[in-house]
Structure formats: C-alpha cells, structure tokens
Amino acid sequence: MKNKTKYVCQSCSFITVQWIGRCPDCGDWNSFIVETENKVLNLQSNKEDPSVVVSLKNVILTREKRFSSGSFEFDRVLGGGVVYNSLNLIGGEPGVGKSTLLLQLAAKLSESYNEKVIYFSGEESLSQIGMRAKRLNIQSENILLTHKSYWEEIKQDIVKYKAKFIIIDSIQTTTISDLCSSAGSVSQVKEVTHEILNFIKSNSITAFIVSHINKSGSIAGPKVLEHMVDTVLYFEGEKDNSIRFLRCIKNRYGALNEIGIFTMNKKGLSDSKQSLNLLKAEKELTGRSTASIYEGSRQVFVEVQALVLENKLGNARRYCHGVDHNRLAVLLAVIEKFLKIKISNNDIYINFIGIGLSKSRDTDLAIIISILSSFYNIKVSCKKLFIGEIGLNGEIRSALNIKNRIKESSKIGFEEIIVANNDGIENQLNVVNILTINQLVNTVFSNKLN
C-alpha cells in the first residue's frame, strides 16, 4: 500500500495535499511541513464503555482525589493540590526554570509518598540533570532518570518500574516510531499526547509534560494539545528578576488564572514568602504610578512606568511591556479626545515592573497618570494607588473585589486610593471616588497642567 503524503501547518494543523507558502487558515508563512502516513493509530479511549448511555439525572458524582506536591504555591495554582491520575502541561520561556521546578517537584513527590518518579529527558543528558540535582541538593533514590524520546520505550520503562509519577521533558522531543514526521511536528505532538493520556488514565499514573512556547508566547504545537490535557500551566518570569510566576490558564478541577509565586536562588525555587507588593520606588518620581491588579484570588501591586519623548520625524514609536499595544492605543485616543492633549505624535514607552503581560484593564488609570506625569514632567506620589478601567467615553469603570483591595491596600500604607464612584464604597478618608478621566486628572494634578 502506497504511503500517503500530506502537508501540515505547524501553527494551526491545517492540512493540504501540496505545499503552499501561506496558510489559508491562520495566515502564517512557510509553516507547512511534509508528513507521511503509514499507519492508522487506534486512539480510542477504553476508560468507559462507549455503548453505555446514562441519563444525566443518574450520573454518579465522584470527587477528585488530590495530594500535596510539597509546595504550597504549586498546590494553590492547581486548586488545592495535584489531582490523581491527571495530565498536566507546563510551558514557559527557555531558561525560566521549568526543568528546575519539575526536578524539585519529583524530589518532593518521591520523598513524601515513597513512590518511583521517572524523569524522561529528551533534551538534556543525564549528566546535565545530575549536575542540576547536585546544585539543588537532590539525592532521592526513588527518582529515576533516562534520556529517551520514543514513546514505546518510555511506556516500557513506566511498566517495568511501576512508576506512579512521570515527567516528560519535553513533548516536542517525544515521538512515535510508526509516524514518519519529525519530532515536534503537529502530528507527532498530537498523537503522542493522546497516547500518553490514554495510558495514564488506564494505569492510574500522574503525569507532567513540558512544552515549548512559540514566538508569540503561546504553547507550541497544535491547539488540540491544550484541549487534551487536564491542566495548562505557564511558568513566567523576568531573567533579571528572581521572582517567578506559575499561572494556570486551564484547569478541569479548579479555578482559572490562579498564580503561584516563587523565588529563584542558587538553591533552586522556593515558595515566595514576600508579599505581592512588587513596588520598589520609595519617593516621588515623574512618569510612574502604582496600580493594583487581581491575579486569580490574589491582589498584586505593580509599578507602572512611562516615558514620553518628543518625536520630530513623524513616525512615533511605541514600546509596551506589561500592556497590550492595542490597549495603549485606546488609552491614547481617550486622552486626546477628552483631555484635548496632542500626545499620539510622541514616542511612548510603557513598562510594568516585576510582572509580565497583564490582561487586566484595572491598570488603565495608572497608565494614563504615568503618561501624563512624564509628558508634563510632574511627580506623582508613590502613596497614591489607582484602580479602575477607562471606557471609550472617558468614564471610569469599577473593578472586581474593590472592598478587599482597599482594605489590603490601606494596610500596606497607601494614603490615597482612587477608584470609580460607582463601586459603592462608603466614605473613607483615604478613598477618592471619581467618575470621568477629567476628574481623574484634576484630582491628581490639580492646577499643575498647562
């Protein structure tokens, strides 16, 4: 039988019979790779009898069993602990500490439950992992290391050593020998993940798999990869900062967008004992303000910096770290429309200190104040806190959990907390209620603007 050849887009899994330069589905260029089909895999799950039809009313509800990973922050992100027999996907930038996190996790699991943990490495050699373990002072006999990338060999080792926990680093280097496509291709990632899922579910194994991320910051490979696993975690952090964030973006057993905070040092990762106050400025400065955002069930205080420079060439530059470019464009349009300030022709640089990209719009007030502070060279007190979203008509919109935010912010020492007037906050000495962007500017700068 002649093998079938197809071309698969590595960005969106679109299939075509011949090579084309641009994917008609996702629009990416030069993303097609040739793959050959020579075997049909049986990927049907045998967890339940497919012929059984049960009424919703008669479904037996069972509560998932959890166990502690040994890390309070890791358990918090997963909703109170790791779920037995679950498949967990962890992604992050190269060098952020994914392998360190999982090696420490393996040590805690092997020591706490006296079970075999097999670490399958398809990228690093055993000596490299051994040097990392020595640096982290990990010497557990229950941690087994192997450098393998074929799923058939991995499965044999799991059965041979009766492992209850497995770590695969990474899914892009793991392959099925019967597929002719290269490692990391859409077909390989999809089929390998499905094989892993079926195997661990039928053998009561808890698995952690590492995935690369693409240049846009998303999990590399087909989107179906994220659909198949039980949890999707992102490990984030600035390379020049010791703080690391573990963010949950999918969780079948708990809440989304919960974060865990770790500190990276010479001995590895440890649960961060410091508060979520990432502020460093202790005096009044121009082009800076303080914002409050909610990540899961946690409030995080961040410093928003802005630098506005006159551009005489007519091609204004925008640099954003921590905020989306499109959101910045909206805020600049609101400033020009309702404050009558010509600012869009200037070079504008925005930087969130200590945290990556935030999707929260509660930082709108702080971004606007930082921009105007830099534009007019007026200092803003570091004791002022800004919480709220700007609407397209210049109105200030309320934020979630505002009462808890104000209570916690007051304990830290903020002397003035500026929020939306429709938040239903009772009169407090340190709370300022505003309705519009004009009231915001008048409250902060008074008559200082020209």
N, C-alpha and C positions, 0 to 999 in steps of 0.2 A: 504494500500500500504506500503510495507516494505521500510524503510528509507535506503538510500544508504550511505555507509561509504567510505571515501577516506582519503588518507594521503597527506598532502600538505607541501612542503618545505617552511619554513618561510623566506628563503633568496631569492629565485627566483621564487616561486609559481609553481614549478614542481609538478605534481600530479601523484600518483601511487596508485594502489589498495591494496598494502600491505606495511608494514613498512620496510624500508631499512636503513642501518646505514649511508651510504654516498650518497649524492645526485648526480646522474649521470650527471646533467646539470651544476650546479655551483661548485660541489666538496666539499661542506660543510658537516661536520659530525654531526650526531644527530640533524638535523634540521627539521625532519618530525613530524607533529602533526596531530592526527586523527581529522577529521571533518565529520559531518553528514549532509546530505542534506535532508530536509523535505519540502522544498517549493521552487518553481521557481519564482524568483522575476522579475517583469516587469520593466526593466531598460531602456526601450526605451524612448528617449527624445522626448517631444512634442513641442519643440521650433519651428520646421518648419515641413511642410507637406512633408513626405519622398517621396511622389509620384510626386512632382514637380521637373522638370528638367529644368534648366535655362542655357542658353548659357553664357559662360564666358564674352562675349562682353556686355551682357545685365545685368550683375550683378550690383546692386545699391550699391555704396560705401558709407559707413557711418563712420564718425569719432567718435571714442570712447569719451564718456564724462568723464571728470576727476574732482576730487575735492581734496582740500588740506587736508592732515591729521593733519595739525598744526605743523608738524616737517619738516623743510627744508631738513634735511638729509634723512628722510624716503621718502619724495616725490621725491628726487633726484634719489634714488635707483629704484623706480618704473617708472621712466621716465617722471616725471613732475607732479606726483600726483596719488592718488588711482583711479582706473577705476571703475565706477559704475557697479554694478551687476557682480563683479568679485570674484573669489575664490582664496584666497592667502594662501600659505602654508609656515610656518615658522618653521625651525628646528635649533637645537643647543645643545651644551653640557648641562648637568644638572647644574643648578646654574649660568648659564652665564647671565641670565636676561630676558628670553623670556616672562615670565609672567609679569614682571615689564614693559617691553616695550609695551605689549598689553593693560595692565591696564591704562597706561598713554595715549595710543592711544584712548582707549574708552572714557577717560575723555575729550580729545580734540575734538573728534567727537561729543559727546553729548552736549558740550558747544557751539561749532561752528555752529551746524546745528539744535540744539534743537530737536533731534530725539532720540528714545529709542535705547539703546545699551544693548544687553543681553550677559552676560558673563557666559557661561556654563562651569563649572569646574567639571571634573571627577576625579581629583586627590586631590585637596586641599579642605578643608572645608570652609564654608562661613566665619568663624571667622578668619581663616588664611588670606583669601583675604582681609577681613576687616582691619586686622592689617597692611597689606601692604598698603592699601589705606590710612590709617591714617598716616603712615610714609611718604607717598608721598603727603599728604595734598589734597586728592581727596575726594570731598563730593557731587558730582553731583547726583541729584535725577533721572536723566534720565538713569543712569547705574543700570541695574537690575542684580542681582547675583542669581545663582541657582546651586545646586550640583546635577546634573543629568547626566546619561550616556546612557540612552536608546533613540535612535533616535526618536521613536514615541512620547515620552514625550517632547523632545526638539522641535519637529515640532509643537506640540500643543501650546507650550508657545510662539513660534515665531508668530503664527497666532493670538493668544489671545491678545498679547501686541502690535501687528502691528510693530514689530521691523524692522528697515531698515539696522541695522548693527548687526552682531552676531560674537561672538568669542567662539570657541570650544577648550578647553584645557583639554585633548588632543585627537587627532583622535584615538590613541591606546586604550583609555578607553571608546570610544563610540561604542555602539553595536546596532544591530538589533535583537529584541527578537525572531524573527522567525528562525534565524540561530543558530544552536546548538554549533557552535565552540566558543571558548573562546575569550574574549576581546583581541585585539591586534593581532589576527591571520590574516593570509593573506586574507582569505575570508571575515572576518568582516571589515577589513580596506578597502578593495576594494569595497564592496557593500555599506558600509556606506558613503564613499566618493562619490560614484556615486549617491546615493540618495540625498546627500547634494547638489551636483552640479545641478541635475535636478530641485530641489526645489527652489534654489536661483535664477536660471536663469529664471524660470517661474513666480517668485514673486518679481523681482527687488530688491534683497537683496544683500548686500555686505558682504562677509564672510571672516574671518581669522581663520585658523585652525593651531594648534600647533602639531608638530610631534616629536617623539623621534628620536634619531640617534643611529646607531649601533656602535660596537667597532671599525669599520673601518672609522667612521666619516661620513657615508652616511645616508640619510633618511631611517629610519627603515620601514620594511614592503615591500609590492610588488612594483616593479618599476613602475607599472601602476599608482600608486598614484601620482607620479610626472607628468605623461603624462596627467592626467585628469584635474589638477588644471591649473589656468591661470598664476600664478607666483610661483616660488620657491625661498625662501629667507633663507640664513644661517646667524645665529647670532653667531659671533665668538668673542673670547677674552681670554686673559690670566687671571687666577683668582687672580694673584698677581699684576695685572696692571689695572688701571681704564679705559683704552681705550677699546672700543667695536666696532667691525666692523659688519655692516649689508651688506651682499653680495648677489647679485642677480645672480642666475645661470640659471633661465628660466624666460622669460617674453614675453608673446604674444603681449604686447603693447609697448615694448620699447627695449632698448639695454641690452645686457648681461654683466655680470661681473662688473657692476657698484657697487660702495661701498659707504656706508654712515658711518660716524664716530661719535660715541657718547662717552660721558664721564660719567662713573658711580660714583655717590657720595651718601651721606646719604639721599639726597632728590630724588634719582632716576636717570634716564637717561636724559641727556641734549645734544643737538647738540654741537659737539665739536667745539670750537672757535679757537683752536690752529691749526697751520699749520700741514701739513702732514709730517713734519720733526720729525721723531722718534729718532733722534740721541741724545745721552747723553754724549758721550766722548768729552772732550774738550782739550785733549792733546794726544801726540803720544804714542801709545801702541803697543806691539807686538801681533800678532795674530788677528788683527782687520783691517777692511777696510769698506768703505762706498759704498753702491750700490743704484741704482735707478731702481724702477720697476713701471710699469703702471698698475693701477687697474681701469678698466673702462676708464673714461676720466680724471683720477687723477694720478699725479706723487707722489710716496711715497719714501722717503729716509729711508733706513734701515741700521743698523749696522750689519755687518757680522763678527761673532767671530769664531775663530778656535783654537783648542788646539791639538797639535801633540805630542805624547809621544812615547818613545821607548818601544817596546814590545819584551821581550826576551823569551816568551813562545811559539811563533809561531802561536798564534791564535788572530790576530789583531781584535780589536773591532771598531765598527762604531756607532756613535750616531748622528742623524740628527734631528734638529728642525728647520723647515722652508724650507728644501730642501728634495727632494725625494732621498731615498737611492740609487736607480739605477742611478740617475743623478750624484751623488757624485762618484760612481764607474767609470763612464765615464770620469769625470774630472781627477781622479787619474790616469787612464790609459793614458790619453793625457799627463799628467805631466811626467810620466815615459818614454813614447815613445819619446817625442820631447825635453824634458829638461834633459833626462838621469839622473833623480833623483830617487833613490830607496826609495819610500815613502810608498808603499802599505803595508809593513810589520809593520807599526806603528799604534798605536791606534789614531784614528782621531775623534774629536768631533766638530760638526758644530752647531752653534746657531744663529738664526736670532732674533734680539732684537725687541720686540714690535709688532710682527706680526706672524700669524700662517703660515701654509704651503703655499708657493708661487709656482705656476706653471710656473712663468716667468723664462726664461733662460737668461734674461738680467743680472742676478746676477753672471754669470759664472766667469767673470773677478775678481770680488770681492772675490768670494770663493777661487779661485786659489791664489790670493795675500795673503789672510788671512792664508791659509795653509802654504805657503812658509815663511811668516813672522814668524809664530810660529815655524816652522821647523828649521829655521836658527837664530831665536831669534833676528830679525831685526825689528825695529819700523817702522810703516807706518804713514805718516802724516794724520790727520783727515780732512785736507783741500783738499785731493785728492778724486775724485769721479770716479767710474768705471762703465761704461755702455757698455754691449756687451755680445755676446754669443760666445762660443768656438765650432768650428767644430771638427770633428774626425780627420782631417788632421792638426790640430793646428792652423787653420786660425781664424781670428776674424770676426764675422758677425755683421752686423749693427742692430740697434734697431729701434722700431717704434717711431714716433714723436720726433726724436732726436733734431731737432732745438728748439722745445718748451722746451724740457728738459734742454738743455744747457742754454737757456735764463732764465728759472726759477732757475736753479742751481747757475748761476752767481749772481743772486740777493741775494741768501742765504749766499754767501760768499766763495764758493769753488774756490780755487786758481788754481787748475789743474783738468781738466775733460778729462779722457782718453776714447776715442771712436774708432770705426772701421774707417779705412781710406776710405772705400767705402760709407760713409754716405753723401758725397757731401757737407761737411761743409767748408765754406770759412775760410781762415786763421784768427784765433783769438788767442789772447795772452794766454788765459787760456785753450785752447783746444789742446790736443795731439792726433794725428792720428797714429794708428798702424795697422799692417796687420796680424801679427802672435803672437803666445804665446811667442816666443823668444824675439820679440821686446817689448812685454809687460813687461817681467821680466827685460830686460836691462833698460827700461825706469824708472821703479820703484826702482830697487835695484842697478842700475849702476854696479859697480865692487865689490859690497859687498858680493856676493855669492862666496863661496869657490869652 
